[in-house]
Amino acid sequence: MNVWIRIAELLLGIIFLGAGLNGYVVLFGFEAFAPTSPAAMEFLGDGHFLALEKGVEIIAGTFLLIGRFVPLVLIVLASIVVNILAFHLFVDSDLLVLALFVTVLEGFLVWYYRESFKGILEGKPKVNKK
């Protein structure tokens, strides 16, 4: 099972690192090296929001590739993955297969690391008083 987890981490890391680098290539005015959604590029624009989004994707992808802070990265990427899926479901279905694949990878890894999230999902967390 650990081999499949590592493969999922690597695939998700490659996808997000590649998407982040591709976004910066576009931001700097060059032609994208990977397929992009014209509607997504119109939505993200060519300013600060694109730089922020793609910066997070590069950092998250890098951490997934090296296998560090994976549960934290999964939390950070969760909102991005939900937005990617919703965008491709409702606005531009050209890259819907990739969005579904990313969602499945994210869900698979969240399920595997579910023990790491128990503390943040407590209704009444315990506070250490000194």
C-alpha positions in Angstrom: 0.0 0.0 0.0 2.9 2.4 0.8 4.0 2.2 -2.9 0.6 3.4 -4.1 0.6 6.2 -1.6 4.0 7.4 -2.8 2.9 7.1 -6.4 -0.2 9.2 -5.6 2.0 11.8 -3.8 4.3 11.9 -6.8 1.6 12.2 -9.4 -0.2 15.0 -7.4 3.1 16.7 -6.8 4.0 16.6 -10.5 0.6 17.9 -11.5 0.7 20.9 -9.1 4.3 21.7 -9.7 3.8 21.6 -13.4 0.6 23.7 -13.2 2.3 26.2 -11.0 5.3 26.6 -13.3 3.0 26.7 -16.3 1.2 29.6 -14.7 4.3 31.5 -14.1 5.4 31.0 -17.7 2.1 32.5 -18.8 2.4 35.3 -16.1 5.8 36.2 -17.6 4.2 36.5 -21.1 5.4 33.3 -22.7 3.4 30.6 -24.3 2.1 27.9 -21.9 4.0 24.5 -22.2 1.0 22.5 -20.9 -2.7 22.7 -21.8 -4.6 25.5 -20.1 -8.2 26.5 -19.8 -8.8 29.9 -21.5 -11.7 30.5 -19.2 -9.5 29.8 -16.2 -6.8 32.1 -17.4 -9.4 34.8 -18.0 -10.7 34.3 -14.4 -7.3 34.3 -12.8 -6.1 37.2 -14.9 -2.4 38.1 -15.2 -1.8 39.7 -11.9 -1.4 39.0 -8.2 -4.1 36.4 -7.9 -2.5 34.2 -10.5 0.9 34.6 -8.9 -0.4 33.7 -5.5 -2.4 30.7 -6.7 0.5 29.4 -8.8 3.0 30.1 -6.0 1.0 27.9 -3.6 0.8 25.2 -6.3 4.6 25.2 -6.8 5.3 25.0 -3.0 2.7 22.3 -2.5 3.9 20.3 -5.5 7.5 20.5 -4.3 6.6 19.3 -0.8 4.6 16.4 -2.2 7.5 15.4 -4.4 9.9 15.3 -1.5 7.4 13.8 0.8 7.5 16.5 3.5 4.5 18.0 5.4 2.1 16.0 3.3 -1.0 16.3 5.6 -0.5 20.1 5.7 -0.1 20.2 2.0 -3.3 18.2 1.6 -5.2 20.8 3.7 -3.8 23.7 1.7 -4.6 22.0 -1.6 -8.1 20.9 -0.6 -9.7 24.3 -1.4 -7.8 24.6 -4.6 -8.9 21.1 -5.7 -12.5 21.8 -4.9 -12.3 25.0 -6.9 -10.6 23.3 -9.8 -13.3 20.6 -9.8 -16.2 23.1 -9.6 -14.7 25.2 -12.3 -14.4 22.3 -14.7 -17.8 20.9 -13.8 -19.7 24.2 -14.3 -17.6 26.5 -16.5 -15.2 24.7 -18.8 -15.3 20.9 -19.1 -12.3 20.6 -21.4 -10.0 19.5 -18.6 -12.7 17.8 -16.5 -10.9 14.4 -16.7 -7.8 15.9 -15.1 -9.8 17.7 -12.5 -11.5 14.4 -11.6 -8.1 12.6 -11.5 -6.7 15.3 -9.1 -9.8 15.1 -6.9 -9.5 11.3 -6.7 -5.7 11.5 -5.8 -6.5 14.2 -3.2 -9.3 12.1 -1.7 -7.1 8.9 -1.7 -4.3 10.7 0.1 -6.6 12.5 2.6 -8.1 9.1 3.5 -4.7 7.5 3.9 -3.5 10.4 6.2 -6.9 10.7 8.0 -5.3 10.1 11.4 -3.3 13.3 11.0 -6.5 15.3 10.8 -8.1 14.1 14.0 -6.9 17.0 16.0 -8.3 19.7 13.8 -11.7 17.9 13.5 -12.4 17.8 17.2 -15.6 19.6 18.2 -14.1 20.6 21.6 -10.3 20.6 21.4 -8.3 20.1 24.5 -6.2 23.1 25.5 -3.0 22.6 27.4 -3.0 25.0 30.4 0.2 25.6 32.1 
